[in-house]
Amino acid sequence: MRGTIVVRPAPDLVVVSHDAVQALGMRAMELMAISGEAALLDAVDPRPGDRVRLAVRPTDGQVVLLRIERIP
């Protein structure tokens, strides 16, 4: 999934607006909260406005971050 960081309200949480995700049957969304390990997020240091590529997995009613990288 590709998206734009909106905010990082907690060390283990980012909120993104993202493009459509065909594999998960999701349309483009304005805001989606994605939880992930703080160390994984710290390595990229996502900031509002950053374009990112994310790998996520739906788990127990939430979306869990598996991988994140900044894209130009």
Secondary structure, DSSP 8 states (H G I E B T S, - for coil): -EEEEEEEEETTEEEEEE--BGGGTB--EEEEEEE--HHHHHHH---TT-EEEEEEEEETTEEEEEEEEE--
